[in-house]
Structures are given as structure tokens and as C-alpha cells.
């Protein structure tokens, strides 16, 4: 985790060690709901192992928003940051191992240490840039281009995550997704 955080923003070693000491290990089995609509996200997670997905339900159909996996943060960011109820789900796809910190502790440490606050401002900026890029891809690219961009960025997920979830994430009909897999050289 130390290396991951340092890649975002350099923080004084003593402050970083103190901050990391507040993150506690947390493990969940596969297919476990971590957060549900109406529940407020109370923890910020750092993924050490496993894959998770966030999604919402519309007319009993899952619409996948994102996948998280090591090394990255996980959680429902808007619920955590605003401390308001989530509008969607966060679920483990595989057995997952995390470090987690409570919202209250995280906020307290950011208030005490400007360097930690800067670190998470930069992490939030990076998250926003990634979300805007994904939004652009969904709006501007046809399904084949979305599929190719995904394969270029995250080919390791193809054999781990179900085709149904990947198709939902890419906003491609499952039948068309299957055709793309069979027609595009991977």
C-alpha cells in the first residue's frame, strides 16, 4: 500500500506510516454485498486481492459501473465522500482481501496532515479523469472500439469476469459481446 500511495503523491515517511497504521485487514468471500442502495459507505477500501464490481439495478437488470482490483481503492466514492446513502451496489466477484479505514478516521487524519489531504485530492482528481475518459468512450466509441480499448487496458479481466458483466460494463448486448470475442483476435 505504501508504494501505491507514494506513486500518487509523496508524503513524509513518518506521516505515511502513521496513516497506514490505521488501515485494518478485511476479507470477504466471493459474491458478498459490501454496500447496497440506501446504505451509507462507512469505509474506504484498498484492494490487496480479488475483484469487485459496482452496479445498479434497473428493471431487475444489472448495469455494471466499474470493476476494482489490486492495487486500487474500492468503495462507493460518492456515498463515502458525502456520507449519504448509496444509489447502487458494491459486490465482491471473487474472494477479496482489503485494507480499510473508516470515514471518520480518514477525515481526522486528513485534517491533521495536509500531505494526506493532498494525496487524496490527487487520488480523487485521477479518479475523476478516469471516469470522464470512460464516459467519453461510452458516448463516442462504437461497441467494437469500446471492446478493443477495454482489451488494450485490461486484458487480464477477460478470463476472470463473466462475459455478462463485461458486456454490461461496456454497454454491449451479450450476443454482440460474444460475437466480438469470436471475431477479434485477442
C-alpha positions as a printed Julia matrix, in Angstrom:
186×3 Matrix{Float64}:
   0.0     0.0     0.0
   2.85    2.34    0.81
   4.23    2.08   -2.72
   0.75    2.62   -4.21
   0.12    5.77   -2.14
   3.62    7.11   -2.84
   3.0     6.74   -6.57
   0.09    9.18   -6.21
   1.86   11.75   -4.02
   5.0    11.73   -1.88
   4.22   12.04    1.83
   6.69   12.34    4.7
   7.63    8.8     5.77
   6.52    9.26    9.4
   3.14   10.69    8.44
   2.57    7.97    5.84
   3.45    5.22    8.34
   1.03    6.7    10.87
  -1.71    6.95    8.26
  -1.23    3.38    7.0
  -1.28    2.05   10.58
  -4.98    2.98   10.75
  -5.93    0.69    7.84
  -7.16   -2.7     9.06
  -7.28   -6.04    7.23
 -10.67   -7.15    6.0
 -11.53  -10.26    3.97
 -14.78  -11.22    2.24
 -15.85  -14.34    0.33
 -16.91  -14.16   -3.29
 -20.35  -12.8    -4.2
 -20.69  -10.77   -0.99
 -22.59   -7.48   -0.99
 -20.36   -4.84    0.57
 -22.7    -1.88    0.08
 -26.35   -1.72   -1.01
 -28.6     1.12   -2.15
 -29.82    3.09    0.83
 -26.76    2.21    2.95
 -24.06    4.81    3.53
 -20.47    3.79    2.73
 -18.56    3.91    6.02
 -15.16    2.63    4.82
 -12.58    3.38    2.18
 -11.02    0.16    0.88
  -7.64   -0.63   -0.59
  -7.8    -3.83   -2.64
  -4.98   -6.29   -1.99
  -6.56   -9.32   -3.7
  -9.74  -10.11   -5.58
 -12.16   -8.32   -7.88
 -15.25   -6.31   -7.05
 -17.96   -4.67   -9.15
 -20.24   -1.74   -8.59
 -23.6    -1.8   -10.33
 -27.14   -0.54  -10.21
 -30.35   -2.4   -10.96
 -32.89   -1.12  -13.47
 -35.94   -3.32  -14.03
 -34.04   -6.23  -12.39
 -31.15   -5.91  -14.87
 -27.63   -5.26  -13.6
 -25.77   -2.32  -15.13
 -22.09   -2.57  -14.2
 -20.44    0.76  -13.47
 -16.91   -0.3   -12.54
 -14.58   -3.11  -11.52
 -11.95   -2.7    -8.82
  -8.92   -4.91   -8.21
  -5.4    -4.72   -6.79
  -3.79   -2.33   -6.43
  -6.59    0.22   -6.23
  -9.16    1.79   -3.99
 -12.68    0.43   -3.78
 -15.97    1.54   -2.29
 -18.86    3.75   -3.33
 -17.0     7.07   -3.57
 -19.93    9.49   -3.71
 -21.59    7.82   -0.72
 -18.32    7.83    1.23
 -17.33   11.41    0.41
 -20.79   12.88    1.06
 -21.82   10.4     3.77
 -25.16    9.94    2.03
 -26.92    6.69    1.11
 -25.56    4.81   -1.89
 -27.63    4.61   -5.05
 -26.03    1.35   -6.16
 -24.34   -1.9    -5.09
 -20.75   -2.91   -4.43
 -20.16   -6.67   -4.51
 -17.17   -8.99   -4.47
 -16.84  -11.11   -7.61
 -14.04  -13.21   -6.15
 -12.77  -13.74   -2.62
 -11.32  -10.37   -1.72
  -8.74   -9.14    0.73
  -8.63   -5.47    1.66
  -7.19   -2.92    3.96
  -9.87   -0.5     5.08
 -10.15    2.71    7.04
 -13.27    4.28    8.47
 -14.52    7.53    7.02
 -14.16    9.24   10.41
 -10.54    8.18   10.87
  -9.66    9.07    7.29
 -11.21   12.55    7.69
  -9.45   13.1    11.02
  -6.06   12.21    9.56
  -6.61   14.39    6.5
  -7.46   17.31    8.81
  -4.31   16.7    10.85
  -1.93   16.23    7.92
  -2.05   18.47    4.88
   0.09   15.92    2.98
  -2.57   13.22    3.4
  -5.25   15.63    2.22
  -3.14   16.48   -0.85
  -2.6    12.77   -1.51
  -6.35   12.13   -1.59
  -7.1    15.24   -3.59
  -4.72   13.92   -6.24
  -6.27   10.44   -6.0
  -9.73   11.99   -6.45
  -8.52   14.01   -9.44
  -7.16   10.84  -11.01
 -10.45    9.05  -10.35
 -12.39   11.91  -11.97
 -10.13   11.91  -15.03
 -10.65    8.14  -15.39
 -14.43    8.47  -15.08
 -14.54   11.23  -17.68
 -12.44    9.12  -20.04
 -14.81    6.18  -19.54
 -17.81    8.45  -20.12
 -16.21    9.68  -23.35
 -15.56    6.1   -24.5
 -19.18    5.1   -23.82
 -20.54    8.14  -25.65
 -18.11    8.44  -28.57
 -16.99    4.92  -29.45
 -18.91    2.2   -31.22
 -19.14   -1.19  -29.49
 -16.16   -2.69  -31.31
 -13.92    0.23  -30.39
 -15.09    0.1   -26.74
 -14.28   -3.61  -26.71
 -10.8    -3.07  -28.23
  -9.99   -0.22  -25.84
 -11.05   -2.41  -22.91
  -8.89   -5.31  -24.16
  -5.93   -2.99  -24.51
  -6.38   -1.56  -21.0
  -7.47   -4.66  -19.02
  -6.92   -7.91  -20.96
  -6.37   -9.87  -17.72
 -10.04   -9.4   -16.76
 -11.36  -11.25  -19.82
 -10.89  -14.71  -18.33
 -11.81  -13.74  -14.77
 -15.03  -11.73  -15.06
 -18.15  -13.17  -16.64
 -18.94  -12.16  -20.21
 -22.33  -10.94  -18.99
 -20.69   -8.48  -16.55
 -18.13   -7.34  -19.12
 -20.85   -6.79  -21.71
 -22.84   -4.73  -19.2
 -19.77   -2.67  -18.28
 -19.06   -1.95  -21.95
 -22.75   -1.33  -22.74
 -22.76   -4.08  -25.34
 -25.56   -6.6   -25.78
 -24.42  -10.06  -24.56
 -24.93  -11.61  -28.0
 -22.84   -8.92  -29.68
 -20.18   -9.27  -26.98
 -19.92  -12.98  -27.73
 -19.6   -12.25  -31.45
 -16.84   -9.7   -30.75
 -14.88  -12.22  -28.69
 -15.07  -14.73  -31.52
 -14.25  -12.25  -34.29
 -11.49  -10.09  -32.78
  -8.02  -11.51  -32.41
  -7.09  -11.42  -28.74
